[in-house]
Amino acid sequence: MKKADEIFIIDRIEGGFAVAYSQSGEKRDFSLAMLPPDISPGDALNISGPAPKFEKKKTDDRRRRLSSRTKNARKRSEGKK
């Protein structure tokens, strides 16, 4: 049976660490030496395997949803439908 994916989202970079949170709010710090050099806040990491893995599709999907929500909120605040 495949272990469920454990996904953390990078919140910020501090010193030599990426500070990340799971959906349940668990906080973990990941050494930047273990991560791709172009990792940035908002990126998704799958930590189910032996090393954290950047999840490009999950990151892109999440950014698309957030962008859509922002556009919809902006329209509502401007009185548009």
C-alpha positions in Angstrom: 0.0 0.0 0.0 1.3 3.4 -0.9 1.9 5.8 1.9 -0.2 9.0 1.7 1.6 12.0 0.3 2.7 14.4 3.0 2.7 17.9 1.5 4.2 21.0 3.0 4.1 24.5 1.6 7.1 26.7 1.8 6.1 29.8 3.8 9.5 31.6 3.9 13.2 31.2 3.6 15.2 32.1 6.8 18.9 31.7 6.8 19.8 28.3 5.5 16.3 26.9 6.0 12.9 26.8 4.3 10.1 27.1 6.8 7.1 25.1 5.7 3.6 24.2 7.0 1.3 21.3 6.3 -2.4 21.7 5.7 -3.0 20.7 9.4 -0.6 23.5 10.5 2.4 21.4 11.4 5.6 23.5 11.0 8.9 22.0 9.7 12.2 23.5 8.8 14.0 22.0 5.8 17.7 22.6 5.1 18.1 24.5 1.8 21.0 22.0 1.1 18.3 19.3 0.7 16.1 21.3 -1.7 16.3 22.5 -5.3 18.3 25.8 -5.6 15.3 27.6 -7.0 12.8 26.7 -4.3 10.7 29.7 -3.2 7.8 30.6 -0.9 4.5 29.0 -2.1 6.2 25.9 -3.5 4.8 22.5 -2.4 7.1 19.8 -1.0 6.2 16.1 -0.8 8.1 14.6 2.2 6.8 11.0 1.8 10.0 9.7 0.4 13.6 9.6 1.7 14.1 13.3 0.7 11.8 16.3 0.2 10.6 16.5 -3.4 9.4 19.6 -5.2 5.9 19.1 -6.5 5.6 21.4 -9.5 2.1 20.3 -10.5 0.7 20.8 -6.9 2.5 24.2 -6.8 1.1 25.3 -10.1 -2.4 24.1 -9.3 -2.3 25.9 -5.9 -1.1 29.1 -7.5 -3.8 29.0 -10.1 -6.5 28.5 -7.5 -5.1 31.4 -5.4 -4.9 33.6 -8.4 -8.5 32.8 -9.3 -9.7 33.6 -5.8 -7.8 36.9 -5.8 -9.4 37.9 -9.1 -12.9 37.0 -7.9 -12.4 38.8 -4.6 -11.2 41.9 -6.5 -14.2 41.8 -8.8 -16.6 41.5 -5.8 -14.9 44.4 -4.0 -15.3 46.5 -7.2 -19.0 45.6 -7.4 -18.6 43.4 -10.5 -20.1 40.0 -11.0 
